């Protein structure tokens, strides 16, 4: 069987950096793989023919991106088909046998289904229902991405959206407004509100410092408690036990003195 070869292989810095045994292996595997670029792994034979010791780990490391293993015992060269044939077409007679073998490898999991998208001209009957399966798979993956995006956008889904059931009977924007009047940072007030609401948030300091380190509402304990105490005194303290007059002497009622909610 005759195949195209790349006359610039020896000029490639990547190829030049390979140890001699791996150079020989690359030439060997590109000539011994089948017409879809699949080689049924047989390292003992390759070692015998090359005359050097070979290991799976070192080969797959050096040929990362050039050799893929999707099923034990079969090594796939993803660039083989594009280099040898370009886009596979059902209308091209020499491609028909390749498409039939490709279908077999796709069904057996030797070649990933996504390979079809960029290397086969659709529609084609030679791949059976695989193109429709690919479309379904892409739709499922897109749905997963959408769901993940939604989860990230709503990292802290509020458990309390009704003003009557939120802490103090107030909404989050109202709490932040009160905080601004007291020179309390909005992220502190927001973290406190969610913690009291039982949402157990994970906040980032990037809003204030540009840092990517992650912190929880528990880190704000002193500030949050101060805010809760001040707000309780100014808005609820008149009718609550424990107030002795003045912010410095204020002793919060027991329900405001509980630890922050942590799951």
Secondary structure as GFF3:
##gff-version 3
##sequence-region A 1 263
A	DSSP	three_ten_helix	9	11	.	.	.	ID=ss1
A	DSSP	alpha_helix	13	17	.	.	.	ID=ss2
A	DSSP	alpha_helix	20	32	.	.	.	ID=ss3
A	DSSP	beta_strand	38	40	.	.	.	ID=ss4
A	DSSP	alpha_helix	43	50	.	.	.	ID=ss5
A	DSSP	alpha_helix	56	62	.	.	.	ID=ss6
A	DSSP	beta_strand	68	71	.	.	.	ID=ss7
A	DSSP	beta_strand	74	76	.	.	.	ID=ss8
A	DSSP	alpha_helix	80	85	.	.	.	ID=ss9
A	DSSP	alpha_helix	93	107	.	.	.	ID=ss10
A	DSSP	alpha_helix	115	119	.	.	.	ID=ss11
A	DSSP	alpha_helix	130	153	.	.	.	ID=ss12
A	DSSP	three_ten_helix	167	169	.	.	.	ID=ss13
A	DSSP	alpha_helix	172	181	.	.	.	ID=ss14
A	DSSP	alpha_helix	186	197	.	.	.	ID=ss15
A	DSSP	beta_strand	202	204	.	.	.	ID=ss16
A	DSSP	alpha_helix	206	209	.	.	.	ID=ss17
A	DSSP	beta_strand	214	216	.	.	.	ID=ss18
A	DSSP	three_ten_helix	217	220	.	.	.	ID=ss19
A	DSSP	alpha_helix	221	231	.	.	.	ID=ss20
A	DSSP	pi_helix	232	236	.	.	.	ID=ss21
A	DSSP	three_ten_helix	237	239	.	.	.	ID=ss22
A	DSSP	three_ten_helix	254	257	.	.	.	ID=ss23
###
